[in-house]
Amino acid sequence: MARLPIRLYGDPVLRAKARQVEEIDEKLHRLVEDMVETMLEADGAGLAANQVGEMHRVIVVNFAAGDGAEDVKVLINPEITRREGSMCMEEGCLSLPDVNEEVKRAASATVEYTTLEGNRTEIEAAEILSAVVQHETDHLDGILFIDRISPVRRRLLKGVLKQIARSVKQPV
């Protein structure tokens, strides 16, 4: 396993829509292992493939908020099929270090996804896990949590966001 570099705000890959996974092969298994290690080492609650530069519809979520890989679920081609209720919760993102804002999301969400074994299944996520799953699924569509805050709050973050974006080295 290897720790992957996390792409930061300003990197165009974070605004691109990820592609459906067509085949679950050894390469995808290695990517998932590396994503899990990366997320756990970064102390994250979730990680989307495009955050590490891979344009596959894959997210990993730490469902126990523990520090072991056994607590992580892999969701391939996740699709939120039901959202219920609402809540506001402070969110952060590994791609936007030191930026935390209140975001309104569904209090619970049902997600259909494919497992690493190729089985289609679903899971019900509530409260914090609901927010994490919605946040990571947004990443796969090129949406960042700051897109879900008020324009006033975004303007107040403008300087911090510019500073993060300046640190991003554009690919040659």
N, C-alpha and C positions, 0 to 999 in steps of 0.2 A: 504494500500500500504506500501511497505517496500523498503528501499534503500538497494541494493544488493552490495556485495563487488566486485569490478572490478579486474579481473585477470590481472596480470602484465607479461611483457616480461619474458620469462623463464618458465612460467607455460605451461606444455605440452598441455593443452586444447586449447591454442591459435594456435597450429600447427595441430590440428585435424580437419577433415572435418565434418561439421554438417550434421545431418540426415534430410531428407524431413519430413515435418509435414504431418501426415496422418489424424489427427482428430483435429478439433478446438473445444476444450472443456473448461470447467471452469478453469482447471489448466493452460492452455495456456493463457486465458484471464488474470489470476492473474500474470503470468510471464510477459506479455506485460505491464500491469499496473506498475509493479515493475521496469521493464526496462525503461519505460518512466520517472518515478520518479528519477531513478538513473542517467539517461542521463541528465535530466534538473538540478538536484542538482550538478552534476559534470561539468556543463556548456559545455556539449558536443554537437556536431552537429549531431551525430549518435551513435548508439550502436548496436552491434551484440550479439545474445544470448550467443555465446560461450565466449564472454568477461565477462560474469557473470557466467560461468561454466555450461551453459545449451546447450546441443548439438542439438539444433533445428534450422532449416533454417528460422530464424526470425531476422529482423532488424527493428529498429525504427529510423526515420530520422526527424529532426526538419526542416520542409520545409519553415518556415517563419523566422528561426533563432531568434525567439522570446523566451519568457520564460514560455509560457503556453502550457499545454498538447493539447489544441485545434489546435496547429500548427504542431503537430506530426503526421506523417503517419506511419502506421504499414505495413510492407511488409513481407508476409509469402511466403516461397518458391520463393524468387525473382530470376528472370533469366534475365540477360541483353541480349536483342535480337538484339540490334543495337547500334553501337558506331560510332560516326562521329566527324571528326576534331581532333585537339589535342591542348593541353594547358599544361603549367607547372604552378604548384601552390604549395605553401608551405603547407605541411600537418603535422598534429600532431595526437596523438592517446591517448585515455584515458589509454590504456594498456602500453604506453611508455611515462610516464610523462617527461616533459621538453625536449623531442626530437622532433625537427621540421626540415623537409627537403623538398627540391623541388622535386616534383614527376610529371612525365609526364603521363597524362591520356587523354581520349577522352573528347572533349569539350562538347559533348552532348551524352546522352545515353537514349535508350528506355528500360524500365524495365517492364516485365510482372510479376505479383504477385497475390497472393490471399489475400483478405481483411479478417478482423476478422469476417465478416459476411459470409465468404465462397465463395465470388464472385471472379472470375478470371478477372483481369483488367490490364491495363497498364498505365504507366505514362512516360512523357518525362521530363528528367532532363537536365538542361543546367548549364554550368559554375560551380559555387561552389557546387550546388546540384548534378551535375553530378559526381564531384569528391567524394562527400560524399557517394553517392549510390555505386559507384565503390569500394571505400575504405571498406565500410561495407560488401558488397557482397564478396570481397576478404577474409575478416575475416571468412566467412562461409566455405571457402575452405582452411583455414589454412594458408593464405597468409597475411603477414604484410606489411605495406607500405615501410618499410626498405628493403624489398625484391625487390622493384622496383626502388631503387636508385643504383648509380654506386658502384662497388666493392671498389673503392677508398674511397668514402664517408662512406661506411659501415665500412671499416678499421679504419677510423678516429673516428667513434662512438664506437669502440670496448670497450673501457674503461667504457663509460657511460652505454652501454648495459650490460656489466658484473656486474656493480654495481646494476642495476635494477634487474637482474636475481638473484643476491645473496640475495635480499630482499624477494624473493618468498619462502614461506614455502611449502615444498613438502608435499602432503597429506600422512597421515600415513596408 
